Amino acid sequence: MTSYLVVGVGAIGRRVVEHLGEGEDVMGVGRHDQWPPAEVVVLATPSPQHELATRALASGAHVVSTSDDLDDVDALLLVRPPDEQRLVVAAAAAPGLSGLLARHGATFLTQLDEIHVQSVGTGGPTCAIQHHRALGGTSLGWHDGAWQERPAGTGRELCWFPEPVGAHDCYRAELADPVLLHRAFPEADRITARVAATRRDRLTARLPMLRDPHPEGLVGAVRVELRGAAGTAREVVVLGAAQPLAGLAALVAAETARQVAGGAMPPGVVTLADAEVPTNALLGALADRGLRLERFEGTGARTAW
C-alpha cells in the first residue's frame, strides 16, 4: 500500500483524495499544516508550488504538482530532484491532460509542425483567479524558432470543443502550455495556447476581480490541435475532452500519482507531454474512470480512447 499526501483541500485537492482513497493510505492537509511522512506528495494548493515541491523532495517523497502559473512552472522545471526521485510538473487539465493529448495525437503524424492548445472553464476559486490574471498578462508562443510575446486577451479564434461545451471565442493568455510543449516537442515550429473568455473577462483582466469566483467551476473542456504530415499528405489532428475542470484536473493528478507510485515515471523532472511518460497507460486509466476523450473528424467527433 502506497502512502499519499495531498497538500491542499480545495476543489481539486478534495477530489484527489477521493480518487486515491480507494485501497490506499491517503491523507489531505492544508498548505501550512504539519506534513506526515508519505511516499508520494500531490500539490493541489494555489501557486506558487516550487518551494513546497522542494520541501517534499527533501523529505524523500516523489512529487506531483498541479500548478499552471507560468512563472511557477518555470521555477519547477529548474528543480533538481535527488537520484531516483520524481517531480511531475503541471499534472492537471491544461497543462496536464493537454500534454497527454499532444503526445497521443503526435502518433497520428509522421512529421509534427504545429501544436495549438485551447481550454474553456476553471476548476475552482483559485483557478478562476489564475484565469483572470492570465488574461491580464503577456502571452508566450513559439513561432519559427523564436519566442513571441503578445498582449494577453488578443488573437481571437473561434474554437469548437466537445459537447456539451460547443463553440467559444478563445484568446491569447499568459499560459504555461507553450513552454512545456516546446520542451517535449522541440521539432514543432509553432506552439500556442489560448483560453475562452468573454468581453467582460478581457476588459477587466487588468483590474481586481469585480466579484467573488464561483466555488466550483462548471463544465469545461480541453482541446489540442496538431498540424503536420502523415506520409505525403497534410493532416490536422484534433483531440479533446469535456468535463468539470476541477474533477478533470484532480483525476489527471491522481492517476499520475499512481503511475509515479508504480515506478512507471522516469526519474527527475517530468511533464505529461514527455515521450518517456506512459501515455497509453495514463489515458487508459483516465478512460476507465469515466473520462471520454474525443477525436474530431470533419463535422463530428468520435471516441478517441
N, C-alpha and C positions, 0 to 999 in steps of 0.2 A: 504494500500500500504506500503510495507516494504522499508526502506531506506538502500541501499547497498553502501559501499565504496570499490572500488578496488584499492589497492595500488600496483603500478607497471603498466607500459604502454607498455610493450614489447610484444613478440609474444603471450604469454599466457594471460597477463592482458587485452590486447585489445579484445581478444575473450571472456573472462569472461564478460566484459562489454556488448558485443553484445548479449550473451546468456541471461543475466539478464535484459537487457533493454526492454524486451517485457512486457509492462504494469507495470513496477516497477520504483522506484526512484533510479537511479544508477548514480554514479559519479566515474570516474577514475582519480587518481592523481599519481604523482611521489613520490618516497621514501621520498624526503626532502621537498615536498610541504606542505602547510597548509592543515590539515585534517578537513573537515566539520563533524558535528555530523552524526552518522549512527548507525543503529541497528545491522547490520552485516558487518564486515570488512573481505574482502578476500585479503590475502597477496600473491601477484604474483611477488614479487621482487626477485633478486638473494639472495642467502643465505649470511649471517645469517638472520633469521627472528624472533628469540626468543625475542629480545628487542622490535621489532615492535609489536609482539603479546602482550607483557606485557603492552605496551603503549595503545594499542587498548582496552584491557580488563579493564584498569584503567579508560577509558572513558565510560565504561558501555556497550560496544559492545560485541557481540559474535564474534568469530574469526575462519576463515578457512585458514589454512596455506597450501602452496604448496611445501614447502621446501623438498628436497630429500637428503640433505647433512647429513651424519651420525652424526657428532658432533652437528649440529644444531637440528636435530631431538631428540637427547638425551637431549639437553637443553630444548626443547619444552615440552618433556614428564615430566619434573620436575616442570613446571609452575603450580601454584595452582590458578585456576580462582576463583573469588568470587562466593558465592552461586548463583545457578541458571544460571550462565553464562557458555558458552560452548566454548571450544577450540578444534577444529578438526585438528589433526596433519597429515601432508603429504597426502592431498587430491588432488592427481594429477594422473599420469599414473602408474608409478612403483617407489615408493609406491603410493597407492591410489586405482586405479582400481584393482591392484594385490590383495589387501586385500579383496575387494568385491568378486573377483573370488574365492579366497581361502575359504571364508565363505560360498559362494554358493556351491562350489564343495564339501565341507565337508558334506553337506546334503545327498550326494550320498553314504556316508560311515557310517558304524556303529562303526568303530574304525579308527582314523587318526594317521598314523605313521610318514609320511614324507610330507614336502611341499618344492617344488623347483620352484623358480621364474626365468624366463628369459625374457629379453627385448632386442629390437633392435631399434636403431634410437635415435634422440634427438629432442627436441622441438624447440629450437632457439639458438642464440649465447651463452647465459649463461648456457643453458643445455648442449651444446657441451663442454664448458669449464669444467663443473662439470663432464661430462663423461670422459674427458681427465684426470682430477685429480683423479677420482675413479680408473682408470686403473693403476695409479702410487702409490696407497696407499696399505693398508692392508685389506684383505678380512676377514669378520667375519661370521662364520657359527656355528649353533648349532648342536652338534653331541653327542648323547647318554649322555645327562645330563651335558655337559660342552661346553663352548665357545672355538672354534678353530680359531686361526689366521693364515692365509696363505697369501703368496705374491699375490697381485693382478696381473692379466694377466696370471695366471696359471690355470690348471684344465680344459682343453679344452673339450667341449661337443658339438656335432652336434645336433642342436635343430630345429624342424620344427615348423614354425609359420603359422598362417592363410594366405591364398593367398591375395594379390599378393606378400607377403614378402618371403615365402618359407623357405628354409634351410639356417642356418647361424651357424658358429662356435661361441660358447659363452664361456666366461672366468670369473673366479672369479674377483670381484672388491670390492672396499670399498663402500658398499651399505647399506641402512637403512632397507630394507625389512626384513632381518632376525630378527632384534631387535623388530620391530613392530609385526611380526607374532608370535614370541615367547611369547610376551606379551599377544596376543589374543588366542594363541593355546599352552598353556604350556604342554599339553599332547603329542605333537609331539616330536618324538625322534630326527629327523633330519630336519634342515631347512637351505636352501642355496639360494643364489641369484647370477645370472650371467648376463653379458651383452654381446651382439655381438660386436666383434672387429676384425679389420684387423691386418695383421702382422705389418704394419706401426704404427697403434694405439698402439700396445703393445711395439714396440721398442722405440717410442718417448714419452711414457707416463710420464716418469720422467724428461722430458725436457719441456721448454716453448713451447706452441703451435707454429708450424712452419708456419702456415698460418691462416688467419682470418677464423672463422667458418662461415658456410653458414647462411644467415639472417633468414632462415626458415628451420626447419627440414623437410625432405621428409617423405614418408610413413614409419611408424614404426609399432611395434607390442609389445604386452604384452602376455606372456604365463605363466600359472600356472599349475604345475603338482602335484597332490596329490596321495599318496600311502597309502593303509591301507586295512581294511577288510570290506566287505559287506556281512553280515551274516557269512557263513563259508568259503567264497571264498576270495582270494586276489584280489584287484581291483586297477586299476590305472585310475584316472580321470584327463583329460587334457582339460583346458578351455583357450580360447584366444580371442584376438580382434586385428584387423589391421586397422590403420588409421594414418594420420599425427599426430605425438605425441603432437604438440602444441595445435591442436584442441581437441585431446583426453583429455589432462590434463585440458584444460580450461572447457570442458564440465563436467568433473567429479567435478571440483571445484565449478562450477556454480550450478549444481544440488545438491551438498552437502550444499551449502549456502541456497538454497531453503528449504531443509529439516530442517536446523537449524532455519530458519525464521519461519517455520511452527510448531516448537516445537517438531519435531519428534526425534531429537537427545537427548540423555541423557545429563544431566549437567556434568560439569567437563571436564577433558581431554579425548578425544575420538579419536580412529583411525578407519578407514573404515573396518578393519578386526574384530572389536569388535562384540560380539554376540548381544549387545543391539542396534546396528545400524539397521535401517530399510533397510536391504539389498535388499529385494524384491522390495520395493518402489523405491530405488535408481536405481537398474538395470532396472526396468520397465521404469523409466523416461529417462534413457540413451538410451534404445532401441527406445522409442518413438521419440527421437531426432536424430535417424539415426545410432546409434552405433550397429553394428552387432556382437553379442557375439556368439562364436562357441565352440562346444564340439567335440573333436577329437574321432573318433571311428574307430579303425583299420587303414586302409589306407586313410580314408576320413574324412570329417567333416560335421557337420550339425549345423543348428542354435540352440543355447542353450537357447535363450530367445525370 
